[in-house]
């Protein structure tokens, strides 16, 4: 009874992974064909660095946020 939903979820996830891999391969091949592979790589690196920097910013706790909102600081 429980195996069917688990199997369906696994099959769906596996299918999605295959589709994502195909899309990535296709994009890479298109980029190479048009000479954009290096630019895309640089953009991906810049995006990953920006994401890393963004994630390094500490977020306030819920209590700190509520206190700031009550004071009119937010």
DSSP file (Angstrom, degrees, kcal/mol; ACC not computed):
  #  RESIDUE AA STRUCTURE BP1 BP2  ACC     N-H-->O    O-->H-N    N-H-->O    O-->H-N    TCO  KAPPA ALPHA  PHI   PSI    X-CA   Y-CA   Z-CA
    1    1 A X     >        0   0    0      0, 0.0     4,-0.6     0, 0.0     3,-0.1   0.000 360.0 360.0 360.0 -43.5    0.0    0.0    0.0
    2    2 A X  H  >  +     0   0    0      1,-0.2     4,-1.5     2,-0.1     5,-0.1   0.713 360.0  69.8 -83.7 -20.9    2.8    2.4    0.9
    3    3 A X  H  > S+     0   0    0      1,-0.2     4,-2.9     2,-0.2     5,-0.2   0.861  90.6  59.8 -67.8 -35.9    5.1    1.1   -1.8
    4    4 A X  H  > S+     0   0    0      2,-0.2     4,-2.8     1,-0.2     5,-0.2   0.943 107.0  43.4 -61.7 -51.0    3.1    2.5   -4.7
    5    5 A X  H  X S+     0   0    0     -4,-0.6     4,-2.5     1,-0.2    -1,-0.2   0.896 115.9  49.9 -62.7 -36.9    3.4    6.1   -3.7
    6    6 A X  H  X S+     0   0    0     -4,-1.5     4,-2.5     2,-0.2    -2,-0.2   0.919 112.0  47.2 -65.8 -42.2    7.0    5.7   -2.9
    7    7 A X  H  X S+     0   0    0     -4,-2.9     4,-2.7     2,-0.2     5,-0.2   0.916 112.5  49.8 -63.9 -43.1    7.7    4.1   -6.2
    8    8 A X  H  X S+     0   0    0     -4,-2.8     4,-2.4    -5,-0.2    -2,-0.2   0.909 111.9  48.2 -62.0 -42.3    5.7    6.8   -8.0
    9    9 A X  H  X S+     0   0    0     -4,-2.5     4,-2.6     2,-0.2    -2,-0.2   0.911 112.9  47.9 -65.1 -42.2    7.7    9.5   -6.2
   10   10 A X  H  X S+     0   0    0     -4,-2.5     4,-2.8     2,-0.2    -2,-0.2   0.914 112.5  48.6 -65.4 -42.3   11.0    7.8   -7.0
   11   11 A X  H  X S+     0   0    0     -4,-2.7     4,-2.6     2,-0.2    -2,-0.2   0.907 112.5  48.7 -64.2 -41.4   10.1    7.4  -10.7
   12   12 A X  H  X S+     0   0    0     -4,-2.4     4,-2.4    -5,-0.2    -2,-0.2   0.931 113.1  46.9 -63.4 -45.9    9.0   11.0  -10.9
   13   13 A X  H  X S+     0   0    0     -4,-2.6     4,-2.3     2,-0.2    -2,-0.2   0.914 113.1  49.1 -63.2 -42.9   12.2   12.2   -9.2
   14   14 A X  H  X S+     0   0    0     -4,-2.8     4,-2.3     1,-0.2    -2,-0.2   0.918 111.7  49.2 -63.1 -43.5   14.3   10.0  -11.5
   15   15 A X  H  X S+     0   0    0     -4,-2.6     4,-2.4     1,-0.2    -1,-0.2   0.893 110.5  50.7 -62.0 -40.3   12.5   11.2  -14.6
   16   16 A X  H  X S+     0   0    0     -4,-2.4     4,-2.7     2,-0.2    -2,-0.2   0.899 109.2  51.1 -65.3 -40.7   13.0   14.8  -13.4
   17   17 A X  H  X S+     0   0    0     -4,-2.3     4,-2.6     2,-0.2    -2,-0.2   0.922 110.3  49.4 -61.6 -44.4   16.7   14.2  -12.9
   18   18 A X  H  X S+     0   0    0     -4,-2.3     4,-2.3     2,-0.2    -2,-0.2   0.916 111.8  48.2 -61.8 -43.0   17.0   12.8  -16.4
   19   19 A X  H  X S+     0   0    0     -4,-2.4     4,-2.6     2,-0.2    -2,-0.2   0.917 112.0  49.3 -63.1 -42.8   15.2   15.7  -17.9
   20   20 A X  H  X S+     0   0    0     -4,-2.7     4,-2.5     2,-0.2    -2,-0.2   0.898 110.6  50.6 -63.3 -40.5   17.4   18.2  -16.0
   21   21 A X  H  X S+     0   0    0     -4,-2.6     4,-2.5     2,-0.2    -1,-0.2   0.910 111.5  48.1 -63.8 -41.8   20.5   16.3  -17.2
   22   22 A X  H  X S+     0   0    0     -4,-2.3     4,-2.8     2,-0.2    -2,-0.2   0.923 111.7  49.4 -64.8 -43.9   19.3   16.5  -20.8
   23   23 A X  H  X S+     0   0    0     -4,-2.6     4,-2.6     2,-0.2    -2,-0.2   0.908 112.1  48.7 -61.6 -41.7   18.5   20.2  -20.5
   24   24 A X  H  X S+     0   0    0     -4,-2.5     4,-2.5     2,-0.2    -2,-0.2   0.924 112.6  47.6 -64.1 -44.8   21.9   20.9  -19.1
   25   25 A X  H  X S+     0   0    0     -4,-2.5     4,-2.6     2,-0.2    -2,-0.2   0.930 113.0  48.6 -61.5 -45.1   23.6   18.9  -21.8
   26   26 A X  H  X S+     0   0    0     -4,-2.8     4,-2.5     1,-0.2    -2,-0.2   0.911 111.9  48.6 -62.8 -43.6   21.6   20.6  -24.5
   27   27 A X  H  X S+     0   0    0     -4,-2.6     4,-2.6     2,-0.2    -1,-0.2   0.909 111.7  49.8 -63.1 -42.6   22.4   24.1  -23.1
   28   28 A X  H  X S+     0   0    0     -4,-2.5     4,-2.5     2,-0.2    -2,-0.2   0.921 111.8  47.8 -62.9 -44.0   26.1   23.3  -22.8
   29   29 A X  H  X S+     0   0    0     -4,-2.6     4,-2.4     2,-0.2    -2,-0.2   0.909 112.7  48.5 -64.4 -41.4   26.2   22.0  -26.4
   30   30 A X  H  X S+     0   0    0     -4,-2.5     4,-1.9     2,-0.2    -2,-0.2   0.913 111.3  50.5 -63.2 -41.8   24.3   25.1  -27.6
   31   31 A X  H  <>S+     0   0    0     -4,-2.6     5,-3.3     1,-0.2     6,-0.8   0.907 111.3  48.0 -64.1 -41.6   26.7   27.4  -25.7
   32   32 A X  H ><5S+     0   0    0     -4,-2.5     3,-1.1     3,-0.2    -1,-0.2   0.915 109.2  53.8 -63.8 -41.8   29.7   25.7  -27.2
   33   33 A X  H 3<5S+     0   0    0     -4,-2.4    -1,-0.2     1,-0.3    -2,-0.2   0.876 115.4  39.1 -61.4 -37.5   28.2   25.9  -30.6
   34   34 A X  T 3<5S-     0   0    0     -4,-1.9    -1,-0.3    -5,-0.1    -2,-0.2   0.354 114.8-113.6 -95.8   5.6   27.7   29.7  -30.2
   35   35 A X  T < 5S+     0   0    0     -3,-1.1     4,-0.2    -4,-0.4    -3,-0.2   0.783  84.0 116.7  72.5  27.5   31.0   30.2  -28.4
   36   36 A X     >< +     0   0    0     -5,-3.3     4,-2.7    -6,-0.2     5,-0.3   0.380  35.8 101.1-107.4   3.2   29.4   31.2  -25.1
   37   37 A X  H  > S+     0   0    0     -6,-0.8     4,-2.3     1,-0.2     5,-0.2   0.907  84.9  47.2 -59.0 -43.6   30.6   28.4  -22.9
   38   38 A X  H  > S+     0   0    0      1,-0.2     4,-2.4     2,-0.2    -1,-0.2   0.912 112.8  48.7 -66.1 -41.7   33.3   30.5  -21.2
   39   39 A X  H  > S+     0   0    0     -4,-0.2     4,-2.3     1,-0.2    -2,-0.2   0.898 112.2  49.1 -64.3 -40.2   30.9   33.5  -20.6
   40   40 A X  H  X S+     0   0    0     -4,-2.7     4,-2.6     2,-0.2    -1,-0.2   0.895 110.2  51.1 -66.6 -38.7   28.3   31.2  -19.1
   41   41 A X  H  X S+     0   0    0     -4,-2.3     4,-2.5    -5,-0.3    -2,-0.2   0.932 111.0  48.1 -62.9 -44.8   30.9   29.6  -16.9
   42   42 A X  H  X S+     0   0    0     -4,-2.4     4,-2.5     1,-0.2    -2,-0.2   0.896 112.2  49.5 -62.5 -39.9   32.0   33.0  -15.7
   43   43 A X  H  X S+     0   0    0     -4,-2.3     4,-2.5     2,-0.2    -1,-0.2   0.898 110.5  50.1 -65.8 -40.2   28.4   34.1  -15.1
   44   44 A X  H  X S+     0   0    0     -4,-2.6     4,-2.4     2,-0.2    -2,-0.2   0.904 111.4  48.7 -65.1 -40.6   27.7   30.9  -13.1
   45   45 A X  H  X S+     0   0    0     -4,-2.5     4,-2.4     2,-0.2    -2,-0.2   0.922 111.8  48.9 -64.4 -43.3   30.8   31.4  -11.0
   46   46 A X  H  X S+     0   0    0     -4,-2.5     4,-2.5     1,-0.2    -2,-0.2   0.910 111.9  49.6 -62.4 -41.2   29.8   35.0  -10.3
   47   47 A X  H  X S+     0   0    0     -4,-2.5     4,-2.5     2,-0.2    -1,-0.2   0.896 110.5  49.6 -65.3 -39.9   26.3   33.9   -9.4
   48   48 A X  H  X S+     0   0    0     -4,-2.4     4,-2.4     2,-0.2    -1,-0.2   0.885 111.5  49.0 -68.2 -36.1   27.7   31.3   -7.0
   49   49 A X  H  X S+     0   0    0     -4,-2.4     4,-2.6     2,-0.2    -2,-0.2   0.917 111.9  48.9 -66.5 -42.1   30.0   33.8   -5.4
   50   50 A X  H  X S+     0   0    0     -4,-2.5     4,-2.5     2,-0.2    -2,-0.2   0.911 112.1  48.8 -63.2 -41.7   27.1   36.3   -5.0
   51   51 A X  H  X S+     0   0    0     -4,-2.5     4,-2.7     2,-0.2    -2,-0.2   0.914 110.7  50.4 -63.7 -42.7   24.9   33.5   -3.5
   52   52 A X  H  X S+     0   0    0     -4,-2.4     4,-1.0     1,-0.2    -2,-0.2   0.923 112.8  46.4 -61.0 -44.3   27.6   32.5   -1.1
   53   53 A X  H  < S+     0   0    0     -4,-2.6     4,-0.5     1,-0.2     3,-0.3   0.897 112.8  50.4 -64.8 -39.7   28.1   36.2    0.0
   54   54 A X  H >< S+     0   0    0     -4,-2.5     3,-1.2     1,-0.2    -2,-0.2   0.907 109.6  49.8 -64.5 -42.4   24.3   36.6    0.3
   55   55 A X  H 3< S+     0   0    0     -4,-2.7    -1,-0.2     1,-0.2    -2,-0.2   0.687 100.3  66.2 -71.7 -17.4   24.0   33.4    2.4
   56   56 A X  T 3< S+     0   0    0     -4,-1.0     2,-0.4    -3,-0.3    -1,-0.2   0.650  77.7  99.5 -77.4 -14.5   26.8   34.7    4.7
   57   57 A X  S <  S-     0   0    0     -3,-1.2     2,-0.2    -4,-0.5    -3,-0.0  -0.603  80.0-124.7 -75.3 123.5   24.6   37.6    5.9
   58   58 A X        -     0   0    0     -2,-0.4     2,-0.3     1,-0.1    -2,-0.1  -0.472  20.2-139.7 -71.4 136.9   23.1   36.7    9.3
   59   59 A X        -     0   0    0     -2,-0.2    -1,-0.1     1,-0.1     2,-0.0  -0.740  20.8-111.9 -94.1 143.2   19.4   36.9    9.5
   60   60 A X        -     0   0    0     -2,-0.3    -1,-0.1     1,-0.1     2,-0.0  -0.358  35.0-107.9 -70.0 154.3   17.7   38.3   12.5
   61   61 A X     >  -     0   0    0      1,-0.1     4,-2.2    -2,-0.0     5,-0.2  -0.251  31.4-103.6 -73.3 169.9   15.7   36.0   14.7
   62   62 A X  H  > S+     0   0    0      1,-0.2     4,-2.5     2,-0.2     5,-0.2   0.900 123.1  51.0 -62.0 -40.9   11.9   36.2   14.7
   63   63 A X  H  > S+     0   0    0      1,-0.2     4,-2.4     2,-0.2    -1,-0.2   0.908 109.7  49.5 -65.2 -41.6   12.0   37.9   18.1
   64   64 A X  H  > S+     0   0    0      2,-0.2     4,-2.3     1,-0.2    -1,-0.2   0.891 111.6  49.9 -63.3 -39.2   14.5   40.5   16.9
   65   65 A X  H  X S+     0   0    0     -4,-2.2     4,-2.3     2,-0.2    -2,-0.2   0.928 111.4  47.4 -65.6 -45.3   12.3   41.2   13.8
   66   66 A X  H  X S+     0   0    0     -4,-2.5     4,-2.3     2,-0.2    -2,-0.2   0.902 112.0  50.5 -63.6 -40.7    9.2   41.6   15.9
   67   67 A X  H  X S+     0   0    0     -4,-2.4     4,-1.8     2,-0.2    -1,-0.2   0.922 111.1  48.4 -63.3 -43.7   11.0   43.9   18.3
   68   68 A X  H  X>S+     0   0    0     -4,-2.3     5,-3.0     1,-0.2     6,-0.6   0.889 111.4  50.4 -63.5 -39.8   12.3   46.0   15.4
   69   69 A X  H ><5S+     0   0    0     -4,-2.3     3,-0.7     3,-0.2    -1,-0.2   0.892 108.4  52.1 -66.1 -39.2    8.8   46.2   13.8
   70   70 A X  H 3<5S+     0   0    0     -4,-2.3    -1,-0.2     1,-0.2    -2,-0.2   0.866 110.8  48.2 -64.5 -34.9    7.3   47.3   17.1
   71   71 A X  H 3<5S-     0   0    0     -4,-1.8    -1,-0.2    -5,-0.2    -2,-0.2   0.574 116.3-116.1 -80.0  -9.5    9.9   50.1   17.4
   72   72 A X  T <<5S+     0   0    0     -3,-0.7    -3,-0.2    -4,-0.6    -2,-0.1   0.749  80.0 124.5  80.2  23.8    9.2   51.2   13.8
   73   73 A X      <       0   0    0     -5,-3.0    -4,-0.2     1,-0.2    -5,-0.1   0.556 360.0 360.0 -91.0  -9.2   12.7   50.3   12.7
   74   74 A X              0   0    0     -6,-0.6    -1,-0.2    -9,-0.1    -5,-0.1   0.430 360.0 360.0-108.4 360.0   11.7   47.9    9.9
